Amino acid sequence: MVSGYLSLVIGHGSRVTGHWSLMSDSRPIYLDCHATTPVDDRVVAAMLPYFTDRFGNPASINHIYGWEGEAAVKQARETLATAIGATPEEIVLTSGATEANNLAIKGVAEAYFSKGRHVITLETEHNAVLDPCRYLESLGFEVTFLAVGSDGLLDLHKLESAMRSDTILVSVMAANNEIGVLQPIAEIGAMCRDRGILFHTDAAQAIGKIPLDVGAMSIDLMSLTAHKLYGPKGIGALYVRRRHPRVKLAPQLHGGGHERGMRSGTLATPQIVGFAKAIELGVGEMAAEGKRLCELRQRLWDALSTLDGIHLNGHPTQRLPGNLNVSVEGVDGQALLLGLQPVVAVSSGSACTSAKIEPSHVLAAIGRDPDLAYASIRFGIGRFNTAEEIDRVAEHTQSTIQALRRATRRRG
Ligand SMILES: Cc1ncc(COP(=O)(O)O)c(C=O)c1O
């Protein structure tokens, strides 16, 4: 067992001390499924043969080892394509959604810069979209970062007014990784299609949680990842439309010409097989699991909202089934997290950037003031969580908040 005491200086110079331990039977309940998820046993089972017996390089065309790898990748590509209404040739395998976003945004900018140099995105996107956009700005492109409403939703009139004749790309995420808000993807897709603007969506959090169809939603490029859906880390894909319109993309990784020249690098067969299995399971179980997660989320919210001064972040219903994000009045954010740590693993409403703790840019964008943003908790409920766990977390969160408020009142 590894354990110890963590001590932290919080606002007003007070010190908060919490016990932590890494012993397997006392590990906290995992409610951080937007960060990553455990790999499902069924996914592991599908992957295993491709580490050992069937280890061949799918690009080896002269022997059975290569053919086995190639067949597995072909099958996986078909599964992935079917899940989103695409064709297998439209799937470009990548190392995850960060790479897919970079390929989509930089790849389109480089291929279409003679047509226009304007890109539209949201203030609440993941940094894997924001940073490539900022990079484009450094190259002379103009990027409009649209504000969202206090519920986290994009106002389509704002999008319409931002669209220009030189706009080449709109990038809007399907589901937000902090507040779970689901953007109106089909409506955005239709607006882009009408104006001949390419539409990219980062669906890292959405795939397998909400229905996604690249045809019905007029999506031209879509980023996916496996590890948010009980698949392995280090594998993802970019969907790239091949017809009506055929999207051109400048590759960002050059080499052996894999993935039709759009992404060179030896294909990671075990991860690709696991990715496809994870998507197949996620999409197949989506309806029942979505309902179960909504019920668990409601159970948690019903318990927490009995306290005063608890604010829900993001739209009340138009959000991912497993997402609950709350801001808590009258407590210090760091103390709150420290108090929760022994019982529940969650994320806070702040992020460490260059060793400085900053309030989340998403909570800032929906208008939360910094103090409330610091004192925020993102609960990400997932496939392996139970109602009993939710009850334990609710009870512990309530008592932690009450204890911290009492301590603040005593000091005040
Ligand atoms: C919305 C969103 N986009 C992109 C990413 C990055 O995905 P990956 O870890 O596969 O690079 C994440 C993961 O944190 C995410 O939540």
The ligand as an SDF file (V2000), in Angstrom:
LIG
                    3D

 16 16  0  0  0  0  0  0  0  0999 V2000
  -13.5800   16.9220  -26.7640 C   0  0  0  0  0  0  0  0  0  0  0  0
  -12.2180   16.3060  -26.8220 C   0  0  0  0  0  0  0  0  0  0  0  0
  -11.4720   16.4340  -27.9210 N   0  0  0  0  0  0  0  0  0  0  0  0
  -10.2670   15.8910  -28.0240 C   0  0  0  0  0  0  0  0  0  0  0  0
   -9.7150   15.1810  -26.9960 C   0  0  0  0  0  0  0  0  0  0  0  0
   -8.3520   14.5620  -27.1550 C   0  0  0  0  0  0  0  0  0  0  0  0
   -8.4880   13.2150  -27.4450 O   0  0  0  0  0  0  0  0  0  0  0  0
   -7.2510   12.2040  -27.4230 P   0  0  0  0  0  0  0  0  0  0  0  0
   -6.9470   11.9680  -25.9820 O   0  0  0  0  0  0  0  0  0  0  0  0
   -7.7520   10.9920  -28.1260 O   0  0  0  0  0  0  0  0  0  0  0  0
   -6.1400   12.8550  -28.1630 O   0  0  0  0  0  0  0  0  0  0  0  0
  -10.4420   15.0110  -25.8140 C   0  0  0  0  0  0  0  0  0  0  0  0
   -9.8650   14.2790  -24.6660 C   0  0  0  0  0  0  0  0  0  0  0  0
   -9.5560   14.8270  -23.6430 O   0  0  0  0  0  0  0  0  0  0  0  0
  -11.7320   15.5830  -25.7230 C   0  0  0  0  0  0  0  0  0  0  0  0
  -12.4660   15.4670  -24.6280 O   0  0  0  0  0  0  0  0  0  0  0  0
  1  2  1  0
  2  3  1  0
  2 15  2  0
  3  4  2  0
  4  5  1  0
  5  6  1  0
  5 12  2  0
  6  7  1  0
  7  8  1  0
  8  9  2  0
  8 10  1  0
  8 11  1  0
 12 13  1  0
 12 15  1  0
 13 14  2  0
 15 16  1  0
M  END
$$$$
